[in-house]
């Protein structure tokens, strides 16, 4: 009996922020996968090891969590004033589905360094030593990200002493600027607040009416108050991810929030849009112990935030959700802003399950409408492995 051999595709496995993903140059993909569609999706599913009814992704590169079931495709940009086009695919763990509806803020930290190392950035723009500015077009949401990548002796510098809660070892700091981060989502009219309100009464069948701030910034996000759903805001992953009833509640909130935001036309569509919107809950600062055992003091943070990604409580914070947090915190009257003490602010430090994170945002109000010119935060990135990823030749 004849068997189809495996094929090998150039790929790089990279940690970006608190996520990991498999990075490809578009030109290195098999020709049929160089365009969007079923072939590309099947290939990426097989690379990651999905769908896996066991939920482990043993036969692929995925790590069985939303933070490690990710793929990135980069190509030289044809857009003016941009170096590289960045496309992100969130791969479902247990379903045959790749979600292209949003960005990954954490992996954004690795895009600039991979683009430089892969020859996708004009060498004439790169300093021998210092900081390279990489202009990224985020193709999923049509936004610009500016990455400031440290360079040493003409190479990307990955090692350093920058510590990021949720990542065990220090590395070089990469500063990211998310320009004009209010997401232009289909059906939401491109508005930062698609309902027109900073706070809405969100009716959720079986749960009740919740105060909610629904914002398109970084990634569409639904914020609710922790105490309104029976939480304190100090929860760690095990407090929620083993509770099927709680996860079902969050998914219901997510579905009805997506409907209210105009992202879907009926609640049943939410199951096919797992990556967006996100659901997060906020609370005023209080002392707690992070997942690493680190003491987080109320006086060191402005508020508490916990967020869910792909149906589970995130171990730290999604980078795009951090942009939403920073943006909402900068606008007086949102639930995020109120949890942080209210008033005007251009940066917040929030507590998440793994520790703390600082994010800044510049918000202005013109003719009654809020806009944010950019959100800023620091992450780090490191290449873990490079070479080829192998998949069976008949997998796509």
PEVENGI-V748401 format. One line per field, one symbol per residue. ss: DSSP state (~ for helix, > for strand, _ for the rest). phi: phi as a letter, one per 40 degrees, with the letter a starting at -180 (. if undefined). burial: 1 if it has 16 or more other ideal C-beta (glycine too) atoms within 10 Angstrom, else 0. Layout:
ss: ???
phi: ???
burial: ???
This chain:
ss: _____>>>>>>>>>>>__>>>>>>>~~~__~~~____~~~~~~~~~~~_________________~~~_>>>>>>>_______>>>>>>>>______>>_____~~~~~~~~~~~~~_____~~~____>>>>>>>>>____>>>>>>>>>>__>>_____>________>__>>>>>>____________________>>>>>___>>>>>>>>>___>>>>>>~~~~_______~~~~~__~~~~~~~~~~~~~~~~~______~~~~~~_____>>>>>>>___>>_____>>_~~~__>>>>>>>__>>_____~~~~~~~~~~~_____~~~~~_______>>>>>>__>>>>>>>>>>>>__>>>>>>>>>>>_>>>>>>>>>>>>____
phi: .cbcccbbbdabcbcbfbbbacbbcdcccddcccbciccdccccdcdcgbcbccgbfccaccbgbccbbbbbbbacccccgbcacbbbbccccbbcabcbcacbcccdccccccccccgcbddccbccbhbcbbcbccccbgbbbbbbbcbbfgbccbcibcbbchbcbcaccbcbbccfcccccdgbggccbccgbcbbcbcbdgbhbbcabbbbagadbbbbcdccbgbbgbcbdccbccbcccccccccdccccccccgcbcaccccccbccbccbbbbaccacabcccgccbcdccbcabbbbbbfgbcccbacccccccccccccbdhccccccchggcababbbcbdcibabbbabbbbbfgbcabcabbabbaaaccaaibbbbdcbca
burial: 000000101011011111111111100010001000001111111111110100001001111111111111111110000111111111111010111011111111111111111101100001000001111111111011111111100001110001011110001111111100111010010011111001110101001001011111111111111100101011111001100001101111111111111111000001001111111111111001011000010000111111111111111111111111111111100111111100001011011111111011101000000101011111111110000010100001
